[in-house]
Amino acid sequence: MSTTAKLILASGSPRRMELLQQVGVEPDLLAPVDADETPLKAEAPRSLAKRLAKLKAEMAVAKMERSGDRDGAYILAADTVVSVGRRILPKAELLDEAAECLRLLSGRAHRVYTGLTLVTPSGTIRHKLVETRVRFKKISQDEFDTYLAAGEWRGKAGGYAIQGIAAAFVVKLIGSYTNVVGLPIQETVAMLEGEGYPVIDKWLDMQTQ
């Protein structure tokens, strides 16, 4: 199978880029879009993840069509949502938001959902939702204060990055670890391969680099 297929990632997330690179996938173009991520009234966390992935894919397709880069390209979009019960946690930008997230997560289980949308060169659209359950330990006051001071929470869904300091809080994880990082890589590879994007063919190329 040809390895010349073009992949456009509708995200500017360095974590998603690193996960794709880990399995030999180097997006040809990054096309982040400025989608309104505000949940709809009474919207469930899983529904939000699916809706935003679809919206980001649609916006990226329109963007690529305007720039002339759409032809022959696969477009991959994703959105990750962290929730405690039906409560959707924000991508913490303020210290108060991060503190509230940490209080909610401490000593409790939560869920991480990532919606995936893939648009193929022929216009076929595929959707996938991946769920991971995570439980945090009871976070001590010293850990709480120091973690917030470290600033790792900034811009992270739920106020934490599992691949960082917050790994020290995780006592149990059921499901995909990479989903919590921001892109469920096994499911993403299966989706790409299933629609003809040659992920596996690129593995040999990795050995010659």
MDAnalysis code that builds the backbone (N, CA, C; Angstrom):
import MDAnalysis as mda
import numpy as np

u = mda.Universe.empty(627, n_residues=209, atom_resindex=np.repeat(np.arange(209), 3), trajectory=True)
u.add_TopologyAttr("name", ["N", "CA", "C"] * 209)
u.add_TopologyAttr("resid", np.arange(1, 210))
u.add_TopologyAttr("resname", ["MET", "SER", "THR", "THR", "ALA", "LYS", "LEU", "ILE", "LEU", "ALA", "SER", "GLY", "SER", "PRO", "ARG", "ARG", "MET", "GLU", "LEU", "LEU", "GLN", "GLN", "VAL", "GLY", "VAL", "GLU", "PRO", "ASP", "LEU", "LEU", "ALA", "PRO", "VAL", "ASP", "ALA", "ASP", "GLU", "THR", "PRO", "LEU", "LYS", "ALA", "GLU", "ALA", "PRO", "ARG", "SER", "LEU", "ALA", "LYS", "ARG", "LEU", "ALA", "LYS", "LEU", "LYS", "ALA", "GLU", "MET", "ALA", "VAL", "ALA", "LYS", "MET", "GLU", "ARG", "SER", "GLY", "ASP", "ARG", "ASP", "GLY", "ALA", "TYR", "ILE", "LEU", "ALA", "ALA", "ASP", "THR", "VAL", "VAL", "SER", "VAL", "GLY", "ARG", "ARG", "ILE", "LEU", "PRO", "LYS", "ALA", "GLU", "LEU", "LEU", "ASP", "GLU", "ALA", "ALA", "GLU", "CYS", "LEU", "ARG", "LEU", "LEU", "SER", "GLY", "ARG", "ALA", "HIS", "ARG", "VAL", "TYR", "THR", "GLY", "LEU", "THR", "LEU", "VAL", "THR", "PRO", "SER", "GLY", "THR", "ILE", "ARG", "HIS", "LYS", "LEU", "VAL", "GLU", "THR", "ARG", "VAL", "ARG", "PHE", "LYS", "LYS", "ILE", "SER", "GLN", "ASP", "GLU", "PHE", "ASP", "THR", "TYR", "LEU", "ALA", "ALA", "GLY", "GLU", "TRP", "ARG", "GLY", "LYS", "ALA", "GLY", "GLY", "TYR", "ALA", "ILE", "GLN", "GLY", "ILE", "ALA", "ALA", "ALA", "PHE", "VAL", "VAL", "LYS", "LEU", "ILE", "GLY", "SER", "TYR", "THR", "ASN", "VAL", "VAL", "GLY", "LEU", "PRO", "ILE", "GLN", "GLU", "THR", "VAL", "ALA", "MET", "LEU", "GLU", "GLY", "GLU", "GLY", "TYR", "PRO", "VAL", "ILE", "ASP", "LYS", "TRP", "LEU", "ASP", "MET", "GLN", "THR", "GLN"])
u.atoms.positions = np.array([
    [0.839, -1.186, 0.000],
    [0.000, 0.000, 0.000],
    [0.879, 1.243, 0.000],
    [0.492, 2.265, -0.675],
    [1.282, 3.491, -0.767],
    [1.375, 4.188, 0.577],
    [2.545, 4.764, 0.850],
    [2.729, 5.531, 2.082],
    [2.675, 7.020, 1.804],
    [2.125, 7.423, 0.659],
    [2.087, 8.838, 0.300],
    [0.776, 9.508, 0.708],
    [-0.130, 8.787, 1.342],
    [-1.397, 9.369, 1.770],
    [-1.131, 10.546, 2.702],
    [-1.948, 11.566, 2.575],
    [-1.761, 12.794, 3.349],
    [-2.704, 12.805, 4.547],
    [-2.165, 13.193, 5.706],
    [-2.970, 13.273, 6.924],
    [-2.920, 14.686, 7.476],
    [-4.099, 15.231, 7.750],
    [-4.213, 16.548, 8.375],
    [-4.798, 16.357, 9.765],
    [-4.108, 16.871, 10.772],
    [-4.577, 16.769, 12.152],
    [-5.228, 18.091, 12.546],
    [-6.515, 18.020, 12.862],
    [-7.267, 19.231, 13.210],
    [-7.062, 19.569, 14.681],
    [-5.807, 19.761, 15.060],
    [-5.457, 20.044, 16.447],
    [-4.061, 20.643, 16.489],
    [-3.836, 21.476, 17.486],
    [-2.494, 22.005, 17.696],
    [-1.858, 21.394, 18.932],
    [-2.464, 20.337, 19.474],
    [-1.984, 19.729, 20.712],
    [-0.657, 19.005, 20.508],
    [0.379, 19.413, 21.223],
    [1.657, 18.687, 21.099],
    [1.554, 17.261, 21.602],
    [0.647, 17.006, 22.556],
    [0.505, 15.643, 23.079],
    [-0.069, 14.707, 22.014],
    [-1.070, 15.181, 21.265],
    [-1.636, 14.342, 20.199],
    [-0.600, 14.097, 19.099],
    [0.170, 15.123, 18.802],
    [1.216, 14.975, 17.795],
    [2.253, 13.946, 18.235],
    [2.668, 14.009, 19.489],
    [3.670, 13.067, 20.001],
    [3.155, 11.629, 19.993],
    [1.887, 11.437, 20.330],
    [1.324, 10.088, 20.326],
    [1.273, 9.515, 18.917],
    [0.895, 10.323, 17.950],
    [0.896, 9.855, 16.557],
    [2.317, 9.536, 16.089],
    [3.260, 10.398, 16.427],
    [4.649, 10.160, 16.029],
    [5.198, 8.883, 16.651],
    [4.728, 8.552, 17.843],
    [5.179, 7.341, 18.535],
    [4.895, 6.089, 17.717],
    [3.791, 6.112, 16.934],
    [3.453, 4.945, 16.114],
    [3.743, 5.211, 14.632],
    [4.667, 6.121, 14.374],
    [5.147, 6.329, 13.009],
    [4.285, 7.199, 12.128],
    [3.304, 7.880, 12.715],
    [2.422, 8.733, 11.921],
    [2.847, 10.190, 12.087],
    [3.241, 10.797, 11.007],
    [3.660, 12.197, 11.010],
    [2.649, 12.989, 10.189],
    [1.741, 13.722, 10.852],
    [0.768, 14.503, 10.079],
    [1.466, 15.444, 9.101],
    [0.902, 15.551, 7.915],
    [1.481, 16.430, 6.898],
    [1.171, 17.891, 7.189],
    [0.102, 18.098, 7.949],
    [-0.310, 19.472, 8.219],
    [-1.102, 19.498, 9.524],
    [-0.874, 20.541, 10.328],
    [-1.691, 20.784, 11.513],
    [-2.686, 21.881, 11.160],
    [-3.947, 21.620, 11.452],
    [-4.996, 22.588, 11.117],
    [-5.912, 22.790, 12.319],
    [-5.368, 23.383, 13.411],
    [-6.218, 23.618, 14.577],
    [-7.353, 24.578, 14.231],
    [-8.506, 24.370, 14.839],
    [-9.664, 25.229, 14.590],
    [-10.142, 25.812, 15.909],
    [-10.772, 26.954, 15.821],
    [-11.229, 27.663, 17.014],
    [-12.713, 27.379, 17.237],
    [-12.995, 26.201, 17.773],
    [-14.380, 25.790, 18.001],
    [-14.853, 26.259, 19.374],
    [-16.112, 26.614, 19.464],
    [-16.719, 26.953, 20.745],
    [-16.959, 25.655, 21.505],
    [-16.244, 25.459, 22.606],
    [-16.319, 24.197, 23.346],
    [-17.292, 24.256, 24.522],
    [-18.112, 25.276, 24.575],
    [-19.092, 25.411, 25.649],
    [-20.132, 24.294, 25.559],
    [-20.332, 23.543, 26.628],
    [-21.362, 22.489, 26.592],
    [-22.747, 23.091, 26.380],
    [-23.604, 22.356, 25.694],
    [-24.991, 22.752, 25.559],
    [-25.712, 22.499, 26.887],
    [-26.860, 23.100, 27.070],
    [-27.616, 22.913, 28.297],
    [-27.949, 21.432, 28.498],
    [-27.584, 20.923, 29.670],
    [-27.837, 19.527, 30.053],
    [-27.110, 18.513, 29.167],
    [-26.094, 18.929, 28.423],
    [-25.372, 18.020, 27.536],
    [-24.523, 17.041, 28.350],
    [-24.609, 15.769, 28.017],
    [-23.827, 14.740, 28.703],
    [-22.370, 14.814, 28.253],
    [-21.425, 14.437, 29.121],
    [-20.003, 14.505, 28.769],
    [-19.655, 13.745, 27.492],
    [-20.181, 12.529, 27.346],
    [-19.862, 11.730, 26.161],
    [-20.434, 12.382, 24.899],
    [-21.597, 12.991, 25.019],
    [-22.206, 13.671, 23.874],
    [-21.387, 14.890, 23.466],
    [-20.859, 15.599, 24.458],
    [-20.020, 16.765, 24.172],
    [-18.760, 16.362, 23.416],
    [-18.101, 15.297, 23.872],
    [-16.874, 14.846, 23.201],
    [-17.139, 14.472, 21.748],
    [-18.242, 13.757, 21.520],
    [-18.595, 13.361, 20.145],
    [-18.942, 14.579, 19.288],
    [-19.722, 15.487, 19.858],
    [-20.161, 16.654, 19.085],
    [-18.984, 17.553, 18.705],
    [-18.082, 17.773, 19.655],
    [-16.961, 18.671, 19.376],
    [-15.965, 18.062, 18.384],
    [-15.760, 16.746, 18.450],
    [-14.878, 16.103, 17.468],
    [-15.463, 16.253, 16.065],
    [-16.765, 16.056, 15.952],
    [-17.439, 16.208, 14.659],
    [-17.356, 17.655, 14.179],
    [-17.612, 18.591, 15.088],
    [-17.559, 20.013, 14.720],
    [-16.164, 20.421, 14.269],
    [-15.143, 19.977, 14.998],
    [-13.766, 20.325, 14.641],
    [-13.388, 19.740, 13.280],
    [-13.849, 18.519, 13.007],
    [-13.580, 17.917, 11.696],
    [-14.241, 18.722, 10.582],
    [-15.494, 19.108, 10.797],
    [-16.209, 19.890, 9.784],
    [-15.524, 21.230, 9.538],
    [-15.088, 21.877, 10.608],
    [-14.406, 23.160, 10.477],
    [-13.064, 23.007, 9.754],
    [-12.360, 21.916, 10.052],
    [-11.069, 21.676, 9.398],
    [-11.254, 21.380, 7.911],
    [-12.291, 20.615, 7.564],
    [-12.578, 20.338, 6.150],
    [-12.837, 21.649, 5.408],
    [-13.666, 22.509, 5.992],
    [-13.971, 23.791, 5.353],
    [-12.707, 24.645, 5.206],
    [-11.878, 24.617, 6.232],
    [-10.625, 25.380, 6.211],
    [-9.698, 24.883, 5.111],
    [-9.594, 23.555, 4.980],
    [-8.714, 22.979, 3.962],
    [-9.260, 23.197, 2.551],
    [-10.568, 23.187, 2.421],
    [-11.160, 23.451, 1.103],
    [-10.893, 24.889, 0.663],
    [-10.925, 25.811, 1.615],
    [-10.637, 27.212, 1.292],
    [-9.183, 27.407, 0.891],
    [-8.287, 26.656, 1.530],
    [-6.855, 26.820, 1.248],
    [-6.371, 25.969, 0.074],
    [-7.243, 25.030, -0.392],
    [-6.854, 24.161, -1.501],
    [-6.068, 22.941, -1.082],
    [-6.013, 22.643, 0.230],
    [-5.242, 21.506, 0.730],
    [-6.094, 20.267, 1.007],
    [-7.361, 20.308, 0.633],
    [-8.279, 19.212, 0.978],
    [-8.066, 17.962, 0.139],
    [-7.733, 18.115, -1.154],
    [-7.671, 16.983, -2.087],
    [-6.733, 15.891, -1.598],
    [-7.257, 14.662, -1.567],
    [-6.435, 13.499, -1.231],
    [-6.056, 13.370, 0.225],
    [-6.662, 14.166, 1.101],
    [-6.236, 14.170, 2.497],
    [-7.244, 13.504, 3.425],
    [-6.704, 12.805, 4.419],
    [-7.479, 12.349, 5.558],
    [-7.436, 13.472, 6.597],
    [-8.569, 13.748, 7.222],
    [-8.612, 14.779, 8.254],
    [-9.068, 14.124, 9.554],
    [-8.236, 14.261, 10.589],
    [-8.507, 13.640, 11.880],
    [-8.730, 14.721, 12.931],
    [-9.847, 14.622, 13.648],
    [-10.157, 15.558, 14.722],
    [-10.473, 14.779, 15.995],
    [-10.191, 15.403, 17.136],
    [-10.452, 14.755, 18.415],
    [-10.807, 15.797, 19.466],
    [-11.577, 15.362, 20.451],
    [-11.862, 16.229, 21.593],
    [-11.958, 15.373, 22.847],
    [-11.305, 15.836, 23.911],
    [-11.259, 15.082, 25.161],
    [-12.015, 15.827, 26.253],
    [-12.858, 15.090, 26.957],
    [-13.693, 15.651, 28.016],
    [-13.481, 14.842, 29.291],
    [-13.282, 15.549, 30.397],
    [-13.140, 14.910, 31.705],
    [-14.387, 15.216, 32.519],
    [-14.936, 14.188, 33.182],
    [-16.168, 14.414, 33.943],
    [-16.176, 13.636, 35.244],
    [-16.843, 14.220, 36.217],
    [-17.158, 13.535, 37.468],
    [-18.675, 13.396, 37.485],
    [-19.159, 12.174, 37.333],
    [-20.585, 11.984, 37.115],
    [-20.971, 12.659, 35.806],
    [-22.015, 13.480, 35.843],
    [-22.424, 14.226, 34.651],
    [-21.793, 15.618, 34.597],
    [-20.996, 15.934, 35.605],
    [-20.376, 17.255, 35.648],
    [-19.140, 17.294, 34.760],
    [-19.150, 18.183, 33.804],
    [-18.030, 18.334, 32.878],
    [-17.023, 19.304, 33.470],
    [-15.768, 18.860, 33.594],
    [-14.735, 19.714, 34.156],
    [-14.119, 20.573, 33.047],
    [-13.738, 21.796, 33.366],
    [-13.202, 22.694, 32.337],
    [-11.749, 22.397, 31.992],
    [-11.297, 22.991, 30.896],
    [-9.858, 23.073, 30.634],
    [-9.377, 24.256, 31.470],
    [-8.762, 23.935, 32.574],
    [-8.463, 24.946, 33.582],
    [-7.483, 26.001, 33.056],
    [-7.893, 27.246, 33.128],
    [-7.035, 28.370, 32.761],
    [-6.752, 29.270, 33.960],
    [-7.629, 29.211, 34.974],
    [-7.480, 30.031, 36.172],
    [-7.193, 29.135, 37.371],
    [-6.476, 29.673, 38.333],
    [-6.113, 28.897, 39.518],
    [-7.350, 28.372, 40.243],
    [-8.378, 29.185, 40.348],
    [-9.605, 28.756, 41.024],
    [-10.255, 27.573, 40.308],
    [-10.208, 27.581, 38.963],
    [-10.767, 26.459, 38.195],
    [-9.988, 25.182, 38.477],
    [-8.651, 25.292, 38.485],
    [-7.810, 24.124, 38.734],
    [-8.036, 23.583, 40.138],
    [-8.170, 24.487, 41.113],
    [-8.392, 24.063, 42.495],
    [-9.719, 23.329, 42.633],
    [-10.760, 23.823, 41.969],
    [-12.065, 23.168, 42.034],
    [-12.008, 21.785, 41.384],
    [-11.316, 21.682, 40.259],
    [-11.159, 20.377, 39.605],
    [-10.473, 19.385, 40.537],
    [-9.391, 19.824, 41.155],
    [-8.618, 18.934, 42.015],
    [-9.443, 18.481, 43.222],
    [-10.247, 19.387, 43.774],
    [-11.117, 19.016, 44.902],
    [-12.127, 17.942, 44.483],
    [-12.669, 18.093, 43.289],
    [-13.651, 17.125, 42.796],
    [-13.017, 15.772, 42.496],
    [-11.780, 15.781, 42.013],
    [-11.118, 14.543, 41.614],
    [-10.518, 13.784, 42.790],
    [-10.148, 14.494, 43.840],
    [-9.461, 13.884, 44.978],
    [-10.283, 12.770, 45.616],
    [-9.695, 11.571, 45.657],
    [-10.319, 10.427, 46.312],
    [-11.511, 9.847, 45.581],
    [-11.696, 10.227, 44.322],
    [-12.885, 9.784, 43.585],
    [-12.507, 9.227, 42.218],
    [-13.476, 8.539, 41.630],
    [-13.328, 8.063, 40.253],
    [-13.910, 9.108, 39.308],
    [-13.326, 9.201, 38.129],
    [-13.872, 10.066, 37.085],
    [-13.695, 9.380, 35.741],
    [-14.280, 9.969, 34.728],
    [-14.214, 9.389, 33.385],
    [-13.617, 10.390, 32.399],
    [-12.865, 9.834, 31.471],
    [-12.275, 10.633, 30.398],
    [-12.807, 10.098, 29.073],
    [-13.431, 10.972, 28.312],
    [-13.980, 10.607, 27.005],
    [-13.211, 11.339, 25.914],
    [-12.869, 10.617, 24.854],
    [-12.336, 11.277, 23.671],
    [-13.188, 10.891, 22.473],
    [-13.718, 11.899, 21.820],
    [-14.416, 11.696, 20.567],
    [-13.432, 11.799, 19.421],
    [-13.518, 10.888, 18.479],
    [-12.675, 10.898, 17.280],
    [-13.562, 11.030, 16.054],
    [-13.165, 11.857, 15.107],
    [-13.838, 11.925, 13.810],
    [-12.778, 11.900, 12.728],
    [-12.943, 11.010, 11.778],
    [-12.033, 10.907, 10.638],
    [-12.818, 11.126, 9.353],
    [-12.336, 12.050, 8.534],
    [-12.923, 12.299, 7.217],
    [-11.920, 11.820, 6.175],
    [-12.330, 10.903, 5.318],
    [-11.430, 10.321, 4.322],
    [-11.370, 11.199, 3.071],
    [-10.408, 10.933, 2.186],
    [-10.325, 11.711, 0.943],
    [-11.598, 11.653, 0.105],
    [-12.337, 10.544, 0.209],
    [-13.578, 10.402, -0.567],
    [-14.774, 11.063, 0.113],
    [-14.566, 11.555, 1.344],
    [-15.653, 12.204, 2.062],
    [-16.375, 11.316, 3.057],
    [-15.959, 10.052, 3.175],
    [-16.532, 9.166, 4.189],
    [-16.185, 9.701, 5.576],
    [-17.145, 9.648, 6.485],
    [-16.927, 10.152, 7.839],
    [-17.094, 9.004, 8.830],
    [-16.099, 8.857, 9.688],
    [-16.139, 7.817, 10.718],
    [-16.030, 8.470, 12.094],
    [-16.821, 7.947, 13.047],
    [-16.812, 8.473, 14.406],
    [-16.479, 7.353, 15.387],
    [-15.839, 7.734, 16.491],
    [-15.525, 6.770, 17.549],
    [-15.492, 7.519, 18.871],
    [-16.012, 6.891, 19.915],
    [-15.917, 7.464, 21.256],
    [-15.195, 6.465, 22.151],
    [-14.183, 6.935, 22.867],
    [-13.400, 6.071, 23.750],
    [-13.532, 6.593, 25.182],
    [-13.764, 5.671, 26.114],
    [-13.959, 6.028, 27.518],
    [-12.924, 5.333, 28.396],
    [-12.336, 6.083, 29.311],
    [-11.408, 5.528, 30.292],
    [-11.856, 5.950, 31.685],
    [-11.809, 5.023, 32.622],
    [-12.147, 5.346, 34.011],
    [-10.862, 5.470, 34.827],
    [-10.790, 6.535, 35.611],
    [-9.591, 6.828, 36.394],
    [-10.001, 7.127, 37.835],
    [-9.238, 6.614, 38.778],
    [-9.475, 6.955, 40.184],
    [-8.238, 7.620, 40.764],
    [-8.462, 8.739, 41.443],
    [-7.383, 9.449, 42.131],
    [-7.351, 9.056, 43.609],
    [-6.173, 9.096, 44.183],
    [-6.019, 8.963, 45.632],
    [-6.591, 10.199, 46.316],
    [-6.722, 10.134, 47.628],
    [-7.080, 11.311, 48.409],
    [-5.857, 12.216, 48.455],
    [-5.981, 13.391, 47.890],
    [-4.838, 14.293, 47.762],
    [-4.665, 15.096, 49.051],
    [-3.458, 15.061, 49.602],
    [-3.190, 15.783, 50.844],
    [-3.155, 17.287, 50.585],
    [-3.265, 18.059, 51.644],
    [-3.242, 19.516, 51.493],
    [-1.911, 19.991, 50.923],
    [-0.817, 19.377, 51.377],
    [0.504, 19.758, 50.867],
    [0.622, 19.445, 49.376],
    [0.142, 18.269, 48.970],
    [0.148, 17.902, 47.550],
    [-0.733, 18.855, 46.745],
    [-1.882, 19.166, 47.291],
    [-2.837, 20.066, 46.638],
    [-2.198, 21.426, 46.371],
    [-1.634, 22.021, 47.413],
    [-1.057, 23.359, 47.297],
    [0.155, 23.373, 46.363],
    [1.001, 22.362, 46.474],
    [2.227, 22.323, 45.669],
    [1.918, 22.059, 44.204],
    [0.949, 21.168, 43.956],
    [0.568, 20.887, 42.571],
    [0.034, 22.146, 41.894],
    [-0.824, 22.869, 42.584],
    [-1.370, 24.097, 42.001],
    [-0.264, 25.119, 41.749],
    [0.681, 25.216, 42.669],
    [1.786, 26.163, 42.512],
    [2.684, 25.794, 41.335],
    [2.779, 24.499, 41.043],
    [3.642, 24.047, 39.936],
    [3.106, 24.468, 38.572],
    [1.785, 24.687, 38.476],
    [1.206, 25.232, 37.248],
    [0.981, 24.254, 36.114],
    [1.182, 22.963, 36.355],
    [1.020, 21.978, 35.281],
    [-0.421, 21.885, 34.791],
    [-1.347, 22.312, 35.599],
    [-2.777, 22.207, 35.308],
    [-3.241, 23.122, 34.182],
    [-2.467, 24.138, 33.874],
    [-2.941, 25.185, 32.967],
    [-3.268, 24.647, 31.570],
    [-4.513, 24.870, 31.134],
    [-4.932, 24.460, 29.800],
    [-5.274, 22.996, 29.671],
    [-5.283, 22.275, 30.789],
    [-5.543, 20.834, 30.745],
    [-6.990, 20.542, 31.132],
    [-7.622, 19.650, 30.393],
    [-8.983, 19.219, 30.728],
    [-8.968, 18.555, 32.101],
    [-9.833, 19.026, 32.984],
    [-9.855, 18.489, 34.333],
    [-8.734, 19.004, 35.207],
    [-7.886, 19.876, 34.671],
    [-6.808, 20.461, 35.449],
    [-5.619, 19.556, 35.707],
    [-5.464, 18.499, 34.888],
    [-4.292, 17.645, 35.105],
    [-3.846, 16.981, 33.808],
    [-2.569, 16.580, 33.811],
    [-1.988, 15.804, 32.712],
    [-1.464, 14.506, 33.306],
    [-2.016, 13.387, 32.890],
    [-1.646, 12.103, 33.496],
    [-0.192, 11.740, 33.219],
    [0.377, 12.291, 32.143],
    [1.772, 11.992, 31.817],
    [2.741, 12.881, 32.591],
    [2.204, 13.723, 33.487],
    [3.040, 14.620, 34.278],
    [2.978, 14.285, 35.754],
    [3.077, 15.332, 36.577],
    [3.094, 15.175, 38.028],
    [1.860, 14.425, 38.527],
    [0.722, 14.676, 37.913],
    [-0.541, 14.092, 38.380],
    [-0.556, 12.570, 38.303],
    [0.408, 11.962, 37.630],
    [0.504, 10.496, 37.640],
    [0.622, 9.974, 39.073],
    [1.159, 10.801, 39.965],
    [1.318, 10.405, 41.366],
    [-0.020, 10.267, 42.081],
    [-1.090, 10.800, 41.487],
    [-2.404, 10.731, 42.118],
    [-3.227, 9.524, 41.664],
    [-2.806, 8.870, 40.587],
    [-3.629, 7.827, 39.969],
    [-3.443, 6.493, 40.686],
    [-4.521, 5.956, 41.235],
    [-4.445, 4.654, 41.900],
    [-5.042, 3.541, 41.052],
    [-5.889, 3.906, 40.070],
    [-6.503, 2.888, 39.220],
    [-6.905, 3.507, 37.883],
    [-6.697, 2.730, 36.831],
    [-7.085, 3.175, 35.490],
    [-7.647, 1.981, 34.739],
    [-8.837, 2.133, 34.202],
    [-9.463, 1.078, 33.410],
    [-9.724, 1.627, 32.008],
    [-9.048, 1.052, 31.017],
    [-9.210, 1.514, 29.647],
    [-7.897, 2.011, 29.079],
    [-8.003, 2.912, 28.138],
    [-6.836, 3.401, 27.394],
    [-6.108, 4.519, 28.138],
    [-4.827, 4.288, 28.427],
    [-4.000, 5.332, 29.039],
    [-3.824, 6.506, 28.085],
    [-3.575, 6.213, 26.795],
    [-3.328, 7.303, 25.854],
    [-4.577, 8.145, 25.621],
    [-5.738, 7.570, 25.887],
    [-6.969, 8.344, 25.824],
    [-6.926, 9.492, 26.826],
    [-6.393, 9.212, 28.019],
    [-6.311, 10.230, 29.061],
    [-5.265, 11.282, 28.697],
    [-4.223, 10.867, 27.995],
    [-3.222, 11.828, 27.514],
    [-3.846, 12.777, 26.480],
    [-4.796, 12.251, 25.691],
    [-5.470, 13.122, 24.732],
    [-5.809, 12.507, 23.395],
    [-5.306, 11.270, 23.136],
    [-5.635, 10.600, 21.882],
    [-5.519, 9.089, 22.083],
    [-6.627, 8.354, 22.044],
    [-6.562, 6.896, 22.225],
    [-5.899, 6.265, 21.008],
    [-4.633, 5.921, 21.147],
    [-3.822, 5.633, 19.965],
    [-4.209, 4.317, 19.292],
    [-4.566, 3.288, 20.062],
    [-4.940, 2.024, 19.419],
    [-6.186, 2.214, 18.564],
    [-7.166, 2.897, 19.115],
    [-8.405, 3.125, 18.382],
    [-8.183, 4.047, 17.176],
    [-7.292, 5.005, 17.337],
    [-6.992, 5.923, 16.229],
    [-6.318, 5.187, 15.079],
    [-5.343, 4.345, 15.414],
    [-4.650, 3.562, 14.388],
    [-5.634, 2.632, 13.674],
    [-6.515, 1.980, 14.438],
    [-7.497, 1.075, 13.836],
    [-8.424, 1.833, 12.891],
    [-8.819, 3.028, 13.286],
    [-9.700, 3.838, 12.444],
    [-8.996, 4.249, 11.149],
    [-7.761, 4.698, 11.266],
    [-6.994, 5.109, 10.082],
    [-6.753, 3.932, 9.142],
    [-6.282, 2.823, 9.706],
    [-6.013, 1.636, 8.886],
    [-7.289, 1.118, 8.223],
    [-8.391, 1.167, 8.975],
    [-9.657, 0.673, 8.445],
    [-10.160, 1.468, 7.257],
    [-9.727, 2.715, 7.165],
    [-10.139, 3.563, 6.045],
    [-9.033, 3.752, 5.008],
    [-7.996, 2.919, 5.089],
    [-6.997, 2.899, 4.031],
    [-5.771, 3.759, 4.235],
    [-5.646, 4.396, 5.394],
    [-4.419, 5.166, 5.647],
    [-3.350, 4.195, 6.150],
    [-2.169, 4.173, 5.515],
    [-1.196, 3.097, 5.748],
    [-0.310, 3.284, 6.973],
    [-0.877, 3.179, 8.158],
    [-0.079, 3.340, 9.374],
    [0.994, 2.265, 9.477],
    [0.584, 1.016, 9.324],
    [1.518, -0.097, 9.519],
    [2.673, -0.034, 8.527],
    [2.390, 0.386, 7.313],
    [3.442, 0.475, 6.298],
    [4.546, 1.439, 6.705],
    [4.235, 2.378, 7.580],
    [5.216, 3.385, 7.986],
    [6.170, 2.874, 9.063],
    [5.833, 1.729, 9.672],
    [6.674, 1.242, 10.760],
    [8.079, 0.878, 10.301],
    [8.196, 0.304, 9.112],
    [9.524, -0.014, 8.599],
    [10.324, 1.253, 8.315],
    [9.626, 2.301, 7.894],
    [10.303, 3.574, 7.639],
    [10.935, 4.114, 8.912],
    [10.326, 3.828, 10.070],
    [10.851, 4.316, 11.335],
    [12.230, 3.733, 11.622],
    [12.479, 2.498, 11.150],
    [13.747, 1.830, 11.432],
    [14.905, 2.378, 10.611],
    [14.593, 3.119, 9.559],
    [15.648, 3.653, 8.688],
    [15.959, 5.106, 9.015],
    [15.264, 5.660, 9.957],
    [15.502, 7.068, 10.326],
    [16.623, 7.208, 11.329],
])
